[in-house]
Amino acid sequence: MLTITRALHDQIVAHARKDHPDEACGVVAGPAGTDRPERFLPMLNAAMSPTFYEFDSGDLLKLYREMDDHDEEPVIVYHSHTATEAYPSRTDISYANEPGAHYVLVSTADTDGLGEFQFRSFRILDGEVTEEDVRVVEAY
């Protein structure tokens, strides 16, 4: 299960809304070994595309150095889908290289009739996708 604060949840959703119609992407870092997302790190979608995202390699290197300096790891890797449901695509699955991370997808398309946004979390390990519950809390 992913436990996330309301503030972080809302920051991810706001980033997805702001970057629409392009996909938004980023990371939420947390103290190494805790599985607790704490620091919101929005990234630029270097692809600037409504159907694909990629982190700029220089920005990604800077991000990992910064996380190392703070004894952090990527707890959440997130991105948005602008025209499809919040479910990992084949490309998303092939690029999932953080075995301990929660992969959060936000859909900015109304694909289920339940409203414009879906916020879902997945574990992706060795190409296997497992959806997990999301618990939004006011504080840890």
KOLDREN-233821 format. One record per residue: residue number from 1; residue in three letters; y, x negated, z negated of N, C-alpha, C in turn. Coordinates in nm, 3 decimals, padded with zeros to 5 digits. Layout:
% residues N
<atom n="NUM" res="ALA" n_v="Y" n_u="X" n_w="Z" ca_v="Y" ca_u="X" ca_w="Z" c_v="Y" c_u="X" c_w="Z"/>
...
This chain:
% residues 140
<atom n="1" res="MET" n_v="-00.118" n_u="-00.084" n_w="00.000" ca_v="00.000" ca_u="00.000" ca_w="00.000" c_v="00.125" c_u="-00.089" c_w="00.000"/>
<atom n="2" res="LEU" n_v="00.225" n_u="-00.047" n_w="00.078" ca_v="00.354" ca_u="-00.114" ca_w="00.076" c_v="00.444" c_u="-00.040" c_w="-00.022"/>
<atom n="3" res="THR" n_v="00.496" n_u="-00.113" n_w="-00.119" ca_v="00.596" ca_u="-00.060" ca_w="-00.210" c_v="00.728" c_u="-00.126" c_w="-00.174"/>
<atom n="4" res="ILE" n_v="00.828" n_u="-00.044" n_w="-00.147" ca_v="00.957" ca_u="-00.093" ca_w="-00.099" c_v="01.068" c_u="-00.013" c_w="-00.166"/>
<atom n="5" res="THR" n_v="01.179" n_u="-00.081" n_w="-00.193" ca_v="01.292" ca_u="-00.010" ca_w="-00.254" c_v="01.360" c_u="00.080" c_w="-00.151"/>
<atom n="6" res="ARG" n_v="01.422" n_u="00.184" n_w="-00.200" ca_v="01.499" ca_u="00.274" ca_w="-00.113" c_v="01.605" c_u="00.196" c_w="-00.036"/>
<atom n="7" res="ALA" n_v="01.671" n_u="00.100" n_w="-00.102" ca_v="01.776" ca_u="00.021" ca_w="-00.036" c_v="01.721" c_u="-00.057" c_w="00.083"/>
<atom n="8" res="LEU" n_v="01.605" n_u="-00.123" n_w="00.066" ca_v="01.546" ca_u="-00.199" ca_w="00.177" c_v="01.499" c_u="-00.106" c_w="00.288"/>
<atom n="9" res="HIS" n_v="01.435" n_u="00.004" n_w="00.250" ca_v="01.391" ca_u="00.104" ca_w="00.348" c_v="01.510" c_u="00.148" c_w="00.433"/>
<atom n="10" res="ASP" n_v="01.620" n_u="00.182" n_w="00.366" ca_v="01.737" ca_u="00.232" ca_w="00.437" c_v="01.802" c_u="00.125" c_w="00.524"/>
<atom n="11" res="GLN" n_v="01.796" n_u="-00.002" n_w="00.482" ca_v="01.850" ca_u="-00.110" ca_w="00.565" c_v="01.769" c_u="-00.127" c_w="00.693"/>
<atom n="12" res="ILE" n_v="01.637" n_u="-00.118" n_w="00.683" ca_v="01.552" ca_u="-00.129" ca_w="00.802" c_v="01.582" c_u="-00.015" c_w="00.899"/>
<atom n="13" res="VAL" n_v="01.588" n_u="00.107" n_w="00.847" ca_v="01.616" ca_u="00.223" ca_w="00.932" c_v="01.755" c_u="00.211" c_w="00.994"/>
<atom n="14" res="ALA" n_v="01.855" n_u="00.168" n_w="00.917" ca_v="01.990" ca_u="00.153" ca_w="00.970" c_v="01.994" c_u="00.048" c_w="01.082"/>
<atom n="15" res="HIS" n_v="01.918" n_u="-00.061" n_w="01.067" ca_v="01.912" ca_u="-00.162" ca_w="01.172" c_v="01.851" c_u="-00.104" c_w="01.299"/>
<atom n="16" res="ALA" n_v="01.744" n_u="-00.026" n_w="01.284" ca_v="01.680" ca_u="00.037" ca_w="01.401" c_v="01.779" c_u="00.131" c_w="01.471"/>
<atom n="17" res="ARG" n_v="01.855" n_u="00.208" n_w="01.394" ca_v="01.954" ca_u="00.299" ca_w="01.453" c_v="02.064" c_u="00.222" c_w="01.524"/>
<atom n="18" res="LYS" n_v="02.111" n_u="00.115" n_w="01.461" ca_v="02.222" ca_u="00.037" ca_w="01.517" c_v="02.184" c_u="-00.028" c_w="01.650"/>
<atom n="19" res="ASP" n_v="02.063" n_u="-00.082" n_w="01.658" ca_v="02.022" ca_u="-00.154" ca_w="01.780" c_v="01.971" c_u="-00.062" c_w="01.891"/>
<atom n="20" res="HIS" n_v="01.940" n_u="00.064" n_w="01.858" ca_v="01.895" ca_u="00.159" ca_w="01.960" c_v="01.998" c_u="00.167" c_w="02.072"/>
<atom n="21" res="PRO" n_v="01.963" n_u="00.163" n_w="02.199" ca_v="01.830" ca_u="00.185" ca_w="02.254" c_v="01.741" c_u="00.061" c_w="02.265"/>
<atom n="22" res="ASP" n_v="01.787" n_u="-00.056" n_w="02.222" ca_v="01.700" ca_u="-00.173" ca_w="02.221" c_v="01.618" c_u="-00.173" c_w="02.092"/>
<atom n="23" res="GLU" n_v="01.505" n_u="-00.242" n_w="02.095" ca_v="01.424" ca_u="-00.256" ca_w="01.975" c_v="01.495" c_u="-00.349" c_w="01.877"/>
<atom n="24" res="ALA" n_v="01.490" n_u="-00.312" n_w="01.751" ca_v="01.542" ca_u="-00.396" ca_w="01.643" c_v="01.425" c_u="-00.472" c_w="01.583"/>
<atom n="25" res="CYS" n_v="01.454" n_u="-00.586" n_w="01.519" ca_v="01.346" ca_u="-00.663" ca_w="01.456" c_v="01.402" c_u="-00.745" c_w="01.341"/>
<atom n="26" res="GLY" n_v="01.314" n_u="-00.781" n_w="01.251" ca_v="01.354" ca_u="-00.863" ca_w="01.139" c_v="01.242" c_u="-00.884" c_w="01.040"/>
<atom n="27" res="VAL" n_v="01.278" n_u="-00.940" n_w="00.927" ca_v="01.184" ca_u="-00.977" ca_w="00.823" c_v="01.243" c_u="-00.935" c_w="00.689"/>
<atom n="28" res="VAL" n_v="01.157" n_u="-00.900" n_w="00.595" ca_v="01.198" ca_u="-00.887" ca_w="00.456" c_v="01.115" c_u="-00.990" c_w="00.379"/>
<atom n="29" res="ALA" n_v="01.185" n_u="-01.087" n_w="00.323" ca_v="01.118" ca_u="-01.195" ca_w="00.251" c_v="01.102" c_u="-01.157" c_w="00.105"/>
<atom n="30" res="GLY" n_v="01.006" n_u="-01.223" n_w="00.042" ca_v="00.985" ca_u="-01.203" ca_w="-00.101" c_v="00.929" c_u="-01.330" c_w="-00.161"/>
<atom n="31" res="PRO" n_v="00.931" n_u="-01.339" n_w="-00.294" ca_v="00.876" ca_u="-01.457" ca_w="-00.361" c_v="00.731" c_u="-01.480" c_w="-00.319"/>
<atom n="32" res="ALA" n_v="00.698" n_u="-01.604" n_w="-00.287" ca_v="00.564" ca_u="-01.638" ca_w="-00.241" c_v="00.459" c_u="-01.588" c_w="-00.341"/>
<atom n="33" res="GLY" n_v="00.357" n_u="-01.521" n_w="-00.287" ca_v="00.245" ca_u="-01.476" ca_w="-00.367" c_v="00.265" c_u="-01.345" c_w="-00.441"/>
<atom n="34" res="THR" n_v="00.378" n_u="-01.278" n_w="-00.422" ca_v="00.406" ca_u="-01.156" ca_w="-00.500" c_v="00.383" c_u="-01.026" c_w="-00.424"/>
<atom n="35" res="ASP" n_v="00.387" n_u="-01.029" n_w="-00.291" ca_v="00.380" ca_u="-00.908" ca_w="-00.208" c_v="00.494" c_u="-00.811" c_w="-00.242"/>
<atom n="36" res="ARG" n_v="00.609" n_u="-00.866" n_w="-00.286" ca_v="00.723" ca_u="-00.784" ca_w="-00.323" c_v="00.840" c_u="-00.812" c_w="-00.230"/>
<atom n="37" res="PRO" n_v="00.870" n_u="-00.721" n_w="-00.138" ca_v="00.983" ca_u="-00.743" ca_w="-00.047" c_v="01.115" c_u="-00.737" c_w="-00.123"/>
<atom n="38" res="GLU" n_v="01.200" n_u="-00.838" n_w="-00.099" ca_v="01.326" ca_u="-00.843" ca_w="-00.173" c_v="01.447" c_u="-00.872" c_w="-00.087"/>
<atom n="39" res="ARG" n_v="01.435" n_u="-00.963" n_w="00.010" ca_v="01.554" ca_u="-01.008" ca_w="00.083" c_v="01.546" c_u="-00.966" c_w="00.229"/>
<atom n="40" res="PHE" n_v="01.640" n_u="-00.879" n_w="00.269" ca_v="01.648" ca_u="-00.823" ca_w="00.404" c_v="01.708" c_u="-00.928" c_w="00.498"/>
<atom n="41" res="LEU" n_v="01.634" n_u="-00.958" n_w="00.605" ca_v="01.677" ca_u="-01.060" ca_w="00.700" c_v="01.669" c_u="-01.004" c_w="00.843"/>
<atom n="42" res="PRO" n_v="01.770" n_u="-00.928" n_w="00.885" ca_v="01.768" ca_u="-00.874" ca_w="01.021" c_v="01.779" c_u="-00.988" c_w="01.121"/>
<atom n="43" res="MET" n_v="01.709" n_u="-00.975" n_w="01.231" ca_v="01.710" ca_u="-01.077" ca_w="01.335" c_v="01.764" c_u="-01.017" c_w="01.464"/>
<atom n="44" res="LEU" n_v="01.804" n_u="-01.103" n_w="01.553" ca_v="01.846" ca_u="-01.061" ca_w="01.685" c_v="01.723" c_u="-01.048" c_w="01.774"/>
<atom n="45" res="ASN" n_v="01.712" n_u="-00.938" n_w="01.846" ca_v="01.605" ca_u="-00.925" ca_w="01.945" c_v="01.647" c_u="-01.007" c_w="02.067"/>
<atom n="46" res="ALA" n_v="01.590" n_u="-01.126" n_w="02.081" ca_v="01.627" ca_u="-01.216" ca_w="02.190" c_v="01.596" c_u="-01.155" c_w="02.326"/>
<atom n="47" res="ALA" n_v="01.500" n_u="-01.062" n_w="02.331" ca_v="01.465" ca_u="-00.997" ca_w="02.458" c_v="01.569" c_u="-00.891" c_w="02.497"/>
<atom n="48" res="MET" n_v="01.643" n_u="-00.841" n_w="02.400" ca_v="01.742" ca_u="-00.735" ca_w="02.424" c_v="01.685" c_u="-00.627" c_w="02.514"/>
<atom n="49" res="SER" n_v="01.573" n_u="-00.570" n_w="02.469" ca_v="01.495" ca_u="-00.477" ca_w="02.551" c_v="01.461" c_u="-00.351" c_w="02.470"/>
<atom n="50" res="PRO" n_v="01.456" n_u="-00.235" n_w="02.538" ca_v="01.412" ca_u="-00.113" ca_w="02.471" c_v="01.259" c_u="-00.103" c_w="02.458"/>
<atom n="51" res="THR" n_v="01.185" n_u="-00.196" n_w="02.518" ca_v="01.039" ca_u="-00.187" ca_w="02.515" c_v="00.969" c_u="-00.311" c_w="02.461"/>
<atom n="52" res="PHE" n_v="01.046" n_u="-00.410" n_w="02.418" ca_v="00.985" ca_u="-00.536" ca_w="02.375" c_v="01.081" c_u="-00.605" c_w="02.279"/>
<atom n="53" res="TYR" n_v="01.025" n_u="-00.677" n_w="02.183" ca_v="01.110" ca_u="-00.759" ca_w="02.097" c_v="01.052" c_u="-00.898" c_w="02.087"/>
<atom n="54" res="GLU" n_v="01.142" n_u="-00.993" n_w="02.065" ca_v="01.099" ca_u="-01.129" ca_w="02.033" c_v="01.207" c_u="-01.195" c_w="01.950"/>
<atom n="55" res="PHE" n_v="01.163" n_u="-01.274" n_w="01.855" ca_v="01.256" ca_u="-01.351" ca_w="01.774" c_v="01.299" c_u="-01.474" c_w="01.853"/>
<atom n="56" res="ASP" n_v="01.425" n_u="-01.508" n_w="01.848" ca_v="01.473" ca_u="-01.631" ca_w="01.906" c_v="01.405" c_u="-01.747" c_w="01.833"/>
<atom n="57" res="SER" n_v="01.350" n_u="-01.843" n_w="01.906" ca_v="01.271" ca_u="-01.949" ca_w="01.844" c_v="01.356" c_u="-02.033" c_w="01.748"/>
<atom n="58" res="GLY" n_v="01.481" n_u="-02.059" n_w="01.782" ca_v="01.569" ca_u="-02.134" ca_w="01.691" c_v="01.599" c_u="-02.057" c_w="01.564"/>
<atom n="59" res="ASP" n_v="01.626" n_u="-01.925" n_w="01.578" ca_v="01.651" ca_u="-01.840" ca_w="01.462" c_v="01.527" c_u="-01.832" c_w="01.372"/>
<atom n="60" res="LEU" n_v="01.409" n_u="-01.825" n_w="01.436" ca_v="01.285" ca_u="-01.815" ca_w="01.360" c_v="01.258" c_u="-01.944" c_w="01.282"/>
<atom n="61" res="LEU" n_v="01.283" n_u="-02.058" n_w="01.344" ca_v="01.266" ca_u="-02.186" ca_w="01.275" c_v="01.361" c_u="-02.193" c_w="01.156"/>
<atom n="62" res="LYS" n_v="01.485" n_u="-02.154" n_w="01.175" ca_v="01.584" ca_u="-02.152" ca_w="01.066" c_v="01.539" c_u="-02.059" c_w="00.954"/>
<atom n="63" res="LEU" n_v="01.487" n_u="-01.941" n_w="00.991" ca_v="01.440" ca_u="-01.844" ca_w="00.892" c_v="01.327" c_u="-01.903" c_w="00.807"/>
<atom n="64" res="TYR" n_v="01.229" n_u="-01.966" n_w="00.872" ca_v="01.115" ca_u="-02.021" ca_w="00.797" c_v="01.157" c_u="-02.137" c_w="00.707"/>
<atom n="65" res="ARG" n_v="01.251" n_u="-02.217" n_w="00.753" ca_v="01.302" ca_u="-02.327" ca_w="00.668" c_v="01.374" c_u="-02.269" c_w="00.545"/>
<atom n="66" res="GLU" n_v="01.454" n_u="-02.165" n_w="00.568" ca_v="01.526" ca_u="-02.100" ca_w="00.458" c_v="01.428" c_u="-02.038" c_w="00.359"/>
<atom n="67" res="MET" n_v="01.325" n_u="-01.970" n_w="00.409" ca_v="01.226" ca_u="-01.911" ca_w="00.319" c_v="01.154" c_u="-02.020" c_w="00.240"/>
<atom n="68" res="ASP" n_v="01.119" n_u="-02.131" n_w="00.306" ca_v="01.055" ca_u="-02.242" ca_w="00.235" c_v="01.144" c_u="-02.296" c_w="00.124"/>
<atom n="69" res="ASP" n_v="01.273" n_u="-02.308" n_w="00.153" ca_v="01.368" ca_u="-02.359" ca_w="00.053" c_v="01.378" c_u="-02.267" c_w="-00.068"/>
<atom n="70" res="HIS" n_v="01.353" n_u="-02.137" n_w="-00.049" ca_v="01.362" ca_u="-02.039" ca_w="-00.157" c_v="01.225" c_u="-02.000" c_w="-00.213"/>
<atom n="71" res="ASP" n_v="01.119" n_u="-02.073" n_w="-00.173" ca_v="00.982" ca_u="-02.042" ca_w="-00.213" c_v="00.949" c_u="-01.895" c_w="-00.184"/>
<atom n="72" res="GLU" n_v="00.982" n_u="-01.853" n_w="-00.061" ca_v="00.957" ca_u="-01.716" ca_w="-00.015" c_v="00.860" c_u="-01.717" c_w="00.102"/>
<atom n="73" res="GLU" n_v="00.811" n_u="-01.597" n_w="00.132" ca_v="00.728" ca_u="-01.576" ca_w="00.248" c_v="00.766" c_u="-01.443" c_w="00.311"/>
<atom n="74" res="PRO" n_v="00.729" n_u="-01.422" n_w="00.438" ca_v="00.758" ca_u="-01.292" ca_w="00.500" c_v="00.663" c_u="-01.186" c_w="00.445"/>
<atom n="75" res="VAL" n_v="00.718" n_u="-01.093" n_w="00.367" ca_v="00.637" ca_u="-00.985" ca_w="00.312" c_v="00.629" c_u="-00.871" c_w="00.412"/>
<atom n="76" res="ILE" n_v="00.739" n_u="-00.846" n_w="00.482" ca_v="00.745" ca_u="-00.743" ca_w="00.586" c_v="00.796" c_u="-00.806" c_w="00.714"/>
<atom n="77" res="VAL" n_v="00.728" n_u="-00.778" n_w="00.824" ca_v="00.779" ca_u="-00.807" ca_w="00.958" c_v="00.799" c_u="-00.670" c_w="01.021"/>
<atom n="78" res="TYR" n_v="00.923" n_u="-00.640" n_w="01.061" ca_v="00.949" ca_u="-00.506" ca_w="01.112" c_v="01.010" c_u="-00.509" c_w="01.251"/>
<atom n="79" res="HIS" n_v="00.988" n_u="-00.400" n_w="01.322" ca_v="01.059" ca_u="-00.377" ca_w="01.447" c_v="01.057" c_u="-00.227" c_w="01.477"/>
<atom n="80" res="SER" n_v="01.135" n_u="-00.189" n_w="01.575" ca_v="01.142" ca_u="-00.048" ca_w="01.611" c_v="01.081" c_u="-00.024" c_w="01.748"/>
<atom n="81" res="HIS" n_v="01.036" n_u="00.099" n_w="01.766" ca_v="00.997" ca_u="00.149" ca_w="01.898" c_v="01.098" c_u="00.256" c_w="01.934"/>
<atom n="82" res="THR" n_v="01.150" n_u="00.249" n_w="02.054" ca_v="01.260" ca_u="00.339" ca_w="02.091" c_v="01.216" c_u="00.463" c_w="02.168"/>
<atom n="83" res="ALA" n_v="01.096" n_u="00.461" n_w="02.223" ca_v="01.052" ca_u="00.575" ca_w="02.304" c_v="00.910" c_u="00.619" c_w="02.271"/>
<atom n="84" res="THR" n_v="00.846" n_u="00.550" n_w="02.179" ca_v="00.707" ca_u="00.583" ca_w="02.144" c_v="00.694" c_u="00.593" c_w="01.992"/>
<atom n="85" res="GLU" n_v="00.578" n_u="00.638" n_w="01.949" ca_v="00.554" ca_u="00.652" ca_w="01.806" c_v="00.554" c_u="00.516" c_w="01.737"/>
<atom n="86" res="ALA" n_v="00.566" n_u="00.518" n_w="01.607" ca_v="00.565" ca_u="00.396" ca_w="01.527" c_v="00.421" c_u="00.353" c_w="01.504"/>
<atom n="87" res="TYR" n_v="00.362" n_u="00.292" n_w="01.606" ca_v="00.226" ca_u="00.241" ca_w="01.599" c_v="00.222" c_u="00.111" c_w="01.680"/>
<atom n="88" res="PRO" n_v="00.154" n_u="00.008" n_w="01.632" ca_v="00.155" ca_u="-00.121" ca_w="01.702" c_v="00.098" c_u="-00.113" c_w="01.843"/>
<atom n="89" res="SER" n_v="00.171" n_u="-00.168" n_w="01.938" ca_v="00.123" ca_u="-00.178" ca_w="02.076" c_v="00.025" c_u="-00.294" c_w="02.086"/>
<atom n="90" res="ARG" n_v="-00.040" n_u="-00.306" n_w="02.200" ca_v="-00.130" ca_u="-00.420" ca_w="02.223" c_v="-00.054" c_u="-00.551" c_w="02.209"/>
<atom n="91" res="THR" n_v="00.070" n_u="-00.555" n_w="02.260" ca_v="00.152" ca_u="-00.676" ca_w="02.247" c_v="00.183" c_u="-00.704" c_w="02.101"/>
<atom n="92" res="ASP" n_v="00.222" n_u="-00.600" n_w="02.025" ca_v="00.250" ca_u="-00.618" ca_w="01.882" c_v="00.129" c_u="-00.677" c_w="01.811"/>
<atom n="93" res="ILE" n_v="00.012" n_u="-00.626" n_w="01.842" ca_v="-00.112" ca_u="-00.673" ca_w="01.778" c_v="-00.138" c_u="-00.819" c_w="01.814"/>
<atom n="94" res="SER" n_v="-00.119" n_u="-00.854" n_w="01.939" ca_v="-00.147" ca_u="-00.992" ca_w="01.982" c_v="-00.049" c_u="-01.091" c_w="01.920"/>
<atom n="95" res="TYR" n_v="00.073" n_u="-01.047" n_w="01.887" ca_v="00.174" ca_u="-01.136" ca_w="01.828" c_v="00.173" c_u="-01.137" c_w="01.676"/>
<atom n="96" res="ALA" n_v="00.089" n_u="-01.056" n_w="01.614" ca_v="00.085" ca_u="-01.047" ca_w="01.468" c_v="00.018" c_u="-01.172" c_w="01.412"/>
<atom n="97" res="ASN" n_v="00.098" n_u="-01.265" n_w="01.362" ca_v="00.042" ca_u="-01.393" ca_w="01.316" c_v="00.069" c_u="-01.422" c_w="01.169"/>
<atom n="98" res="GLU" n_v="00.104" n_u="-01.319" n_w="01.093" ca_v="00.124" ca_u="-01.333" ca_w="00.948" c_v="00.019" c_u="-01.247" c_w="00.879"/>
<atom n="99" res="PRO" n_v="-00.097" n_u="-01.304" n_w="00.846" ca_v="-00.207" ca_u="-01.222" ca_w="00.793" c_v="-00.176" c_u="-01.149" c_w="00.663"/>
<atom n="100" res="GLY" n_v="-00.082" n_u="-01.199" n_w="00.585" ca_v="-00.049" ca_u="-01.135" ca_w="00.458" c_v="00.065" c_u="-01.035" c_w="00.467"/>
<atom n="101" res="ALA" n_v="00.127" n_u="-01.023" n_w="00.582" ca_v="00.246" ca_u="-00.940" ca_w="00.595" c_v="00.213" c_u="-00.793" c_w="00.619"/>
<atom n="102" res="HIS" n_v="00.307" n_u="-00.711" n_w="00.578" ca_v="00.306" ca_u="-00.569" ca_w="00.614" c_v="00.386" c_u="-00.560" c_w="00.743"/>
<atom n="103" res="TYR" n_v="00.329" n_u="-00.497" n_w="00.845" ca_v="00.398" ca_u="-00.479" ca_w="00.972" c_v="00.456" c_u="-00.338" c_w="00.974"/>
<atom n="104" res="VAL" n_v="00.586" n_u="-00.329" n_w="00.958" ca_v="00.654" ca_u="-00.200" ca_w="00.954" c_v="00.709" c_u="-00.168" c_w="01.091"/>
<atom n="105" res="LEU" n_v="00.682" n_u="-00.045" n_w="01.134" ca_v="00.738" ca_u="00.005" ca_w="01.259" c_v="00.820" c_u="00.128" c_w="01.231"/>
<atom n="106" res="VAL" n_v="00.936" n_u="00.133" n_w="01.291" ca_v="01.025" ca_u="00.248" ca_w="01.283" c_v="01.040" c_u="00.302" c_w="01.424"/>
<atom n="107" res="SER" n_v="01.016" n_u="00.430" n_w="01.442" ca_v="01.036" ca_u="00.490" ca_w="01.573" c_v="01.170" c_u="00.562" c_w="01.575"/>
<atom n="108" res="THR" n_v="01.248" n_u="00.535" n_w="01.677" ca_v="01.374" ca_u="00.605" ca_w="01.695" c_v="01.360" c_u="00.714" c_w="01.802"/>
<atom n="109" res="ALA" n_v="01.237" n_u="00.750" n_w="01.832" ca_v="01.208" ca_u="00.860" ca_w="01.926" c_v="01.141" c_u="00.972" c_w="01.848"/>
<atom n="110" res="ASP" n_v="01.174" n_u="01.095" n_w="01.881" ca_v="01.111" ca_u="01.209" ca_w="01.815" c_v="00.981" c_u="01.239" c_w="01.890"/>
<atom n="111" res="THR" n_v="00.871" n_u="01.173" n_w="01.844" ca_v="00.744" ca_u="01.189" ca_w="01.914" c_v="00.649" c_u="01.284" c_w="01.844"/>
<atom n="112" res="ASP" n_v="00.682" n_u="01.323" n_w="01.719" ca_v="00.589" ca_u="01.408" ca_w="01.646" c_v="00.648" c_u="01.542" c_w="01.605"/>
<atom n="113" res="GLY" n_v="00.773" n_u="01.569" n_w="01.647" ca_v="00.837" ca_u="01.694" ca_w="01.612" c_v="00.882" c_u="01.700" c_w="01.467"/>
<atom n="114" res="LEU" n_v="00.864" n_u="01.591" n_w="01.393" ca_v="00.902" ca_u="01.589" ca_w="01.252" c_v="01.039" c_u="01.527" c_w="01.230"/>
<atom n="115" res="GLY" n_v="01.106" n_u="01.492" n_w="01.336" ca_v="01.238" ca_u="01.432" ca_w="01.324" c_v="01.244" c_u="01.302" c_w="01.400"/>
<atom n="116" res="GLU" n_v="01.364" n_u="01.249" n_w="01.407" ca_v="01.389" ca_u="01.134" ca_w="01.492" c_v="01.319" c_u="01.006" c_w="01.446"/>
<atom n="117" res="PHE" n_v="01.307" n_u="00.985" n_w="01.314" ca_v="01.256" ca_u="00.857" ca_w="01.266" c_v="01.120" c_u="00.869" c_w="01.200"/>
<atom n="118" res="GLN" n_v="01.036" n_u="00.772" n_w="01.231" ca_v="00.909" ca_u="00.753" ca_w="01.161" c_v="00.916" c_u="00.613" c_w="01.101"/>
<atom n="119" res="PHE" n_v="00.868" n_u="00.598" n_w="00.980" ca_v="00.865" ca_u="00.469" ca_w="00.912" c_v="00.721" c_u="00.451" c_w="00.865"/>
<atom n="120" res="ARG" n_v="00.648" n_u="00.359" n_w="00.929" ca_v="00.507" ca_u="00.341" ca_w="00.899" c_v="00.477" c_u="00.193" c_w="00.878"/>
<atom n="121" res="SER" n_v="00.374" n_u="00.166" n_w="00.799" ca_v="00.336" ca_u="00.028" ca_w="00.769" c_v="00.189" c_u="00.005" c_w="00.803"/>
<atom n="122" res="PHE" n_v="00.161" n_u="-00.115" n_w="00.851" ca_v="00.027" ca_u="-00.151" ca_w="00.894" c_v="-00.006" c_u="-00.291" c_w="00.847"/>
<atom n="123" res="ARG" n_v="-00.133" n_u="-00.316" n_w="00.829" ca_v="-00.186" ca_u="-00.451" ca_w="00.815" c_v="-00.254" c_u="-00.482" c_w="00.947"/>
<atom n="124" res="ILE" n_v="-00.230" n_u="-00.601" n_w="00.999" ca_v="-00.291" ca_u="-00.642" ca_w="01.126" c_v="-00.358" c_u="-00.776" c_w="01.101"/>
<atom n="125" res="LEU" n_v="-00.490" n_u="-00.777" n_w="01.109" ca_v="-00.567" ca_u="-00.897" ca_w="01.082" c_v="-00.675" c_u="-00.912" c_w="01.187"/>
<atom n="126" res="ASP" n_v="-00.673" n_u="-01.023" n_w="01.256" ca_v="-00.773" ca_u="-01.051" ca_w="01.361" c_v="-00.781" c_u="-00.937" c_w="01.462"/>
<atom n="127" res="GLY" n_v="-00.667" n_u="-00.881" n_w="01.500" ca_v="-00.663" ca_u="-00.776" ca_w="01.601" c_v="-00.696" c_u="-00.637" c_w="01.550"/>
<atom n="128" res="GLU" n_v="-00.731" n_u="-00.626" n_w="01.423" ca_v="-00.764" ca_u="-00.496" ca_w="01.363" c_v="-00.640" c_u="-00.438" c_w="01.295"/>
<atom n="129" res="VAL" n_v="-00.609" n_u="-00.313" n_w="01.327" ca_v="-00.492" ca_u="-00.245" ca_w="01.273" c_v="-00.536" c_u="-00.144" c_w="01.168"/>
<atom n="130" res="THR" n_v="-00.477" n_u="-00.152" n_w="01.049" ca_v="-00.506" ca_u="-00.058" ca_w="00.943" c_v="-00.374" c_u="-00.003" c_w="00.890"/>
<atom n="131" res="GLU" n_v="-00.357" n_u="00.128" n_w="00.900" ca_v="-00.235" ca_u="00.188" ca_w="00.846" c_v="-00.247" c_u="00.195" c_w="00.694"/>
<atom n="132" res="GLU" n_v="-00.134" n_u="00.176" n_w="00.628" ca_v="-00.131" ca_u="00.182" ca_w="00.482" c_v="-00.021" c_u="00.278" c_w="00.437"/>
<atom n="133" res="ASP" n_v="-00.037" n_u="00.329" n_w="00.317" ca_v="00.065" ca_u="00.416" ca_w="00.260" c_v="00.190" c_u="00.336" c_w="00.231"/>
<atom n="134" res="VAL" n_v="00.304" n_u="00.407" n_w="00.233" ca_v="00.433" ca_u="00.348" ca_w="00.197" c_v="00.486" c_u="00.425" c_w="00.077"/>
<atom n="135" res="ARG" n_v="00.519" n_u="00.350" n_w="-00.027" ca_v="00.578" ca_u="00.411" ca_w="-00.147" c_v="00.721" c_u="00.357" c_w="-00.159"/>
<atom n="136" res="VAL" n_v="00.818" n_u="00.449" n_w="-00.154" ca_v="00.958" ca_u="00.413" ca_w="-00.165" c_v="01.002" c_u="00.437" c_w="-00.309"/>
<atom n="137" res="VAL" n_v="01.055" n_u="00.332" n_w="-00.372" ca_v="01.096" ca_u="00.341" ca_w="-00.513" c_v="01.244" c_u="00.306" c_w="-00.523"/>
<atom n="138" res="GLU" n_v="01.306" n_u="00.348" n_w="-00.632" ca_v="01.446" ca_u="00.316" ca_w="-00.652" c_v="01.465" c_u="00.170" c_w="-00.694"/>
<atom n="139" res="ALA" n_v="01.370" n_u="00.115" n_w="-00.769" ca_v="01.376" ca_u="-00.025" ca_w="-00.812" c_v="01.234" c_u="-00.069" c_w="-00.849"/>
<atom n="140" res="TYR" n_v="01.214" n_u="-00.201" n_w="-00.852" ca_v="01.085" ca_u="-00.257" ca_w="-00.894" c_v="01.083" c_u="-00.272" c_w="-01.044"/>
